[in-house]
Amino acid sequence: MLCRLTIQLSLAIALSACQRAGSREAPSPSRPKPRLSLAPDDLTSAFQMGSFRLTVDNFGDQVGADKLEALAKQISVMDWPSRGAAAGISFSAHDSDGIRYGENGYPRAQPAYIDIQPTVPLPPGWFVVQLGALPDEYDWSPEQSPERGPNGAPGVRVNSAPDAMVRSIWLCPKGGDDAVYVEFSEDVVPTEVDLKVDMADDTACHQLETGKATSSVGFSCTGGLLSKGEGRFTLGSGLRSRRGGPVKSMKASEPLGEGRQVLRRSACKGLKVN
């Protein structure tokens, strides 16, 4: 993943440099649009409610103060799932410093970002930090799958209180084997008894680490998992978050709904949830 992102960034920077060195005409249609992402990830619990961040990755180029301010004015903080207004926001926008080169000669670029601060402290409970309708001149980062509002507006849901639940499941190629990653809204302490991946008889899965507090539990599986296209995992009742609370299965975590948070990427396939 890191290699792919580095190559993509290098190509985009090289293209941008050629455009600046040549004419000042509009950028080529083949140049990627700036990509947006929000932090923290969607469905994050036990989160210290400080500032949120909207990153605007323009592949080494500056975005512009006016455009960053326009994006910031589209951000809102609402109760979830009612989507009533919860708090106003203040923000500070920081544009990219442009392309810099490290000691090894590789190009580096810090993307632009907007820090968002609620104007009043948010009490325990679920909130959604949402951007308005995505402007045509931007794309959403393929590395993040946000919650979508009624009009398709992207956002992330957060809770300052512990409320551990399954956030997403990934099925991905990894060397000669396949890998399964089960991600949670906060750190859990996994055991081999309480978190299992169940596949066909000719597929063997084992947990990569146990007993360590983590928000992402990985399994290595043999037997052509990707060719089967799907699998199931079992969440035992004894699984606990780092703070000691039980972990919800997706089916039990209304109003999310079964399978709603199973994410998909080009190199990974979503798993069904028991």
KAPE-V640525 format. One record per residue. N is the residue number from 1. RES is the residue in one letter. PSI is psi in whole degrees, -180 to 180 (NA if undefined). NEAR is the number of other ideal C-beta (glycine too) atoms within 10 Angstrom. D_CENTER is the distance of its C-alpha to the mean C-alpha in Angstrom with 1 decimal. Layout:
BEGIN
<<N RES PSI NEAR D_CENTER> <N RES PSI NEAR D_CENTER>>
END
This chain:
BEGIN
<<1 M -44 9 14.3> <2 L -42 6 15.6> <3 C -43 7 18.8> <4 R -43 9 17.3> <5 L -38 11 15.3> <6 T -43 13 18.6> <7 I -44 10 20.8> <8 Q -42 12 18.9> <9 L -42 19 19.0> <10 S -42 14 22.6> <11 L -42 13 23.6> <12 A -39 19 22.2> <13 I -42 19 23.9> <14 A -42 14 27.1> <15 L -43 17 27.2> <16 S -41 19 26.6> <17 A -39 14 29.5> <18 C -40 10 31.8> <19 Q -40 16 31.3> <20 R -34 10 32.2> <21 A -25 7 35.1> <22 G -137 8 36.5> <23 S 167 7 37.0> <24 R 28 6 35.2> <25 E 173 7 34.6> <26 A 148 8 31.3> <27 P 154 12 28.5> <28 S 144 9 28.7> <29 P -21 5 26.9> <30 S -14 6 25.4> <31 R 132 16 23.5> <32 P 148 14 19.7> <33 K 156 15 18.6> <34 P 143 22 16.7> <35 R 137 18 12.9> <36 L 148 22 11.0> <37 S 152 20 7.6> <38 L 146 25 7.6> <39 A 137 16 7.5> <40 P -178 16 7.4> <41 D 160 21 4.4> <42 D 143 22 6.3> <43 L 69 24 9.3> <44 T 122 19 10.1> <45 S 173 25 13.9> <46 A 41 19 16.5> <47 F 130 19 14.8> <48 Q 110 7 17.4> <49 M 84 16 17.5> <50 G -126 9 18.0> <51 S 155 14 16.5> <52 F 162 22 13.2> <53 R 129 15 12.2> <54 L 116 23 11.8> <55 T 136 17 11.8> <56 V 99 23 14.2> <57 D 107 26 14.6> <58 N 26 22 18.1> <59 F 44 22 18.7> <60 G -20 23 21.3> <61 D 155 23 23.0> <62 Q 153 15 23.2> <63 V -42 21 21.9> <64 G 136 14 24.8> <65 A -40 12 25.3> <66 D -42 9 26.2> <67 K -38 19 23.1> <68 L -41 21 20.8> <69 E -38 12 23.0> <70 A -39 13 22.8> <71 L -44 22 19.1> <72 A -36 18 19.3> <73 K -11 11 22.0> <74 Q -6 14 19.8> <75 I 137 18 17.4> <76 S 156 19 18.6> <77 V 122 24 18.1> <78 M 155 18 19.3> <79 D 150 15 20.2> <80 W 133 22 18.4> <81 P 3 13 19.4> <82 S -26 10 22.6> <83 R 32 15 20.9> <84 G 152 8 23.8> <85 A 131 10 23.7> <86 A -37 19 22.9> <87 A 151 15 23.3> <88 G 176 11 23.9> <89 I 154 18 21.9> <90 S 158 11 23.0> <91 F 157 17 21.2> <92 S 128 12 21.8> <93 A 141 21 20.9> <94 H 116 16 21.1> <95 D 164 19 21.7> <96 S 147 19 21.3> <97 D 1 13 24.3> <98 G -171 12 24.5> <99 I 132 17 25.0> <100 R 159 11 26.3> <101 Y 131 9 27.7> <102 G -178 8 27.5> <103 E -30 5 30.6> <104 N 2 5 29.9> <105 G -3 6 29.8> <106 Y 141 12 26.2> <107 P 143 16 24.7> <108 R 146 13 22.0> <109 A 123 20 20.4> <110 Q 118 15 18.5> <111 P 162 21 16.5> <112 A 156 24 17.5> <113 Y 159 20 15.7> <114 I 120 24 16.7> <115 D 130 17 16.8> <116 I 127 21 17.2> <117 Q 120 15 19.6> <118 P 143 18 20.9> <119 T -14 9 24.7> <120 V 151 9 25.4> <121 P 139 8 24.0> <122 L 128 17 21.8> <123 P 169 10 23.4> <124 P 144 11 21.8> <125 G 169 13 20.3> <126 W 134 17 17.3> <127 F 157 24 16.4> <128 V 127 23 14.1> <129 V 114 28 13.5> <130 Q 141 23 13.9> <131 L 149 22 14.8> <132 G -172 16 17.9> <133 A 134 11 18.4> <134 L 119 16 16.6> <135 P 149 15 19.5> <136 D -27 7 20.9> <137 E 0 8 20.8> <138 Y 156 18 17.0> <139 D 156 14 14.3> <140 W 143 17 10.7> <141 S 133 16 8.7> <142 P -11 10 8.8> <143 E 2 12 6.1> <144 Q 138 17 3.6> <145 S 97 17 5.6> <146 P 166 22 6.8> <147 E 143 20 10.0> <148 R 128 14 13.0> <149 G -179 17 16.2> <150 P -33 6 19.7> <151 N 16 8 20.0> <152 G 4 8 16.7> <153 A 132 17 15.4> <154 P 148 23 11.6> <155 G 173 23 10.5> <156 V 141 24 8.8> <157 R 134 24 11.2> <158 V 155 26 12.5> <159 N 129 21 15.7> <160 S -20 18 17.8> <161 A 154 14 19.8> <162 P 132 17 19.1> <163 D 62 20 18.2> <164 A 134 24 16.7> <165 M 164 22 15.6> <166 V 128 26 13.9> <167 R -41 24 10.3> <168 S 162 22 9.9> <169 I 137 24 12.3> <170 W 141 20 12.5> <171 L 112 25 15.9> <172 C 150 16 16.1> <173 P 143 13 19.2> <174 K 95 12 20.1> <175 G -133 7 23.5> <176 G -17 7 26.3> <177 D -179 16 24.4> <178 D 155 25 21.3> <179 A 142 19 18.4> <180 V 131 24 16.8> <181 Y 124 17 13.8> <182 V 119 23 13.6> <183 E 143 19 10.8> <184 F 162 26 12.0> <185 S -15 29 11.3> <186 E 176 23 13.5> <187 D 136 17 15.7> <188 V 166 28 18.2> <189 V 97 18 21.3> <190 P 150 25 21.6> <191 T 162 15 25.0> <192 E -21 11 26.3> <193 V -40 11 28.0> <194 D -3 17 25.3> <195 L 110 22 22.4> <196 K 150 18 23.6> <197 V 123 23 22.7> <198 D 123 11 25.6> <199 M -169 23 26.5> <200 A 168 10 29.8> <201 D -31 6 32.8> <202 D 12 9 32.4> <203 T 128 16 28.9> <204 A 128 13 28.5> <205 C 137 20 25.2> <206 H 145 12 25.2> <207 Q 136 17 22.7> <208 L -39 14 22.0> <209 E 144 9 22.4> <210 T 156 14 23.8> <211 G 4 9 24.7> <212 K 130 12 22.0> <213 A 124 12 19.6> <214 T 155 16 16.0> <215 S -5 19 12.8> <216 S 114 14 12.5> <217 V 124 22 15.9> <218 G 148 17 16.9> <219 F 145 23 19.9> <220 S 130 18 22.1> <221 C 138 20 23.9> <222 T 159 14 27.0> <223 G 23 15 28.8> <224 G 48 13 27.0> <225 L -44 27 24.0> <226 L -35 17 22.4> <227 S -25 7 25.7> <228 K -27 15 25.9> <229 G -22 10 22.8> <230 E 166 12 21.8> <231 G 179 22 22.3> <232 R 151 13 22.2> <233 F 152 21 21.3> <234 T 128 13 23.3> <235 L 111 22 22.2> <236 G 157 14 25.4> <237 S -15 9 26.6> <238 G -7 11 27.1> <239 L 134 21 23.5> <240 R 150 16 22.9> <241 S 169 22 20.3> <242 R -29 17 21.1> <243 R 0 15 22.8> <244 G -8 9 24.9> <245 G 158 16 23.7> <246 P 161 13 23.3> <247 V 131 25 20.1> <248 K 142 18 19.9> <249 S 162 18 19.6> <250 M -34 22 17.7> <251 K -31 14 21.1> <252 A -8 13 22.3> <253 S 56 20 19.5> <254 E 148 10 20.9> <255 P 27 8 20.2> <256 L -43 19 16.9> <257 G 149 10 19.2> <258 E 130 15 19.4> <259 G -2 13 16.8> <260 R -34 12 14.8> <261 Q 11 23 11.4> <262 V 118 19 12.1> <263 L 158 15 9.6> <264 R 141 12 11.4> <265 R 169 14 11.4> <266 S -32 5 14.7> <267 A 3 12 15.5> <268 C 158 19 14.4> <269 K 145 19 15.8> <270 G 150 17 14.9> <271 L 149 23 17.3> <272 K 154 13 19.4> <273 V 131 19 19.5> <274 N NA 13 22.9>>
END
